[in-house]
Structures are given as structure tokens and as C-alpha cells.
Amino acid sequence: MTRKGVHSARVMTHARLLLLSDQGLKDRDVAARAGVSTVTVASIRRKFVEGGLKAALHEKSRPKQAPKLDAHGTAILIAEVCSAPEGRET
């Protein structure tokens, strides 16, 4: 994975952290080599222990923000934007 293919920078960093951790290095040494914080290293190692490789490499999907307008509000907005301007000569 670290040598072939196209993966996000976050996934590659997590893979490198796991590889360095597998060499028996302490969290602070892994963090120094990878250029991340020790909290990040500890978090990735915990995710690996609790959920396996997939959980450590890929984040869970986050809930999306609810839409600000419903279908009726969207229709009104589109109608307003597409209408001719009032109070001005065209």
C-alpha cells in the first residue's frame, strides 16, 4: 500500500504510523519520525487494536449537515433568482 496505488495522504500516513509502530518504537519516536503528534499515533494504534486494519486506515463517515431549505423553500429561492429584477429599467 505504501509503494503502489493511489490513496489519500491521510491513509498513507496512518499506514506509515502502523508500520513504524510494528518495529517496536515508542509513540514519541514514531511521532517524531512521521511528523505527527503522539496523540495521533496513540489514536491510530488504539483504532487498530479495537477495530483492525480497516478501522485504523479509514475514518468512519461523518454525519452530514441537514439541508437549510426544504423542497418548498428551494423552489421559492429558484423562482426568486430566475425572475426579472423589480424597480429597475432593463
N, C-alpha and C positions, 0 to 999 in steps of 0.2 A: 504494500500500500504506500509506503513512504518513497518508493522508487518509480512506480508506474501509475498510470491512470490520472484522472482529473478529480481532485477532491478539494473541498473548501479548505481555506487556511486554518480554520478552527479544528477541523477533523484531523488535519496533518499535525497540528500542534499537540492535540490530545494523543495521537498515535506515538509521537516522539516522547511525550511525557511517560507513557506506559512502557516504552522500550527502555528509557533511561531508568525508570523505577525497577524494571526487571533485572537490572545489573547490580542491584543491592545498594544503590545510592540512597542517602537520606533525602528527605523532601527539600531541604535547603540547598543541597548540592544539585539536585535535579532542576530546581527553580533557577539557580544561577546559570546553569548550562543552557537552559531553554529560554531564559529571559522572561520568565513569568513569576508571579508571586508564589510563596509557599502555600497560601490558601488554595490557589488554583490546583497545584499539584495534589494536595490532600483531597480536594473535592473530586478530582478525576480518579484518583485511586479508590476513594470510597464508592463512587459510582460503578467502578469496575468490579469491586468485591460484591456489592449488593445486587447489581443487575447484569453483569457480564460485559463482554467487549462492545456489543452494540449500544448498550446504555452509556458506556464511557465515551464512545466516539461521537454519538449523535444525540443532540438535545431533544427533549420532548417538545412537541408542538405547543406553542403558547396560545392561549385563548385570544381570539381576535376581538377588536373593539366593535361594539354594537353600532350599526349604522345610525347616523344622526337624523336622517329623514326616512320616513316610511314611503310606500309607493305613492300615496296621495301627495305628500309633500314634495317628492321628486317630480311628479307631473306638474305641479304648480310652479316649481322652480324652472323647469324646462320651458313652460309656456311663457313665463315672465322674461326669460333670457332671449327667447326667439321672437318676441313681439317687437313691434316698432316703438322707438322711443317716443314718449309723450312730452309736449311742451317745447318742442324744437322743430324748426322747419327743416325738412330733408330735401 
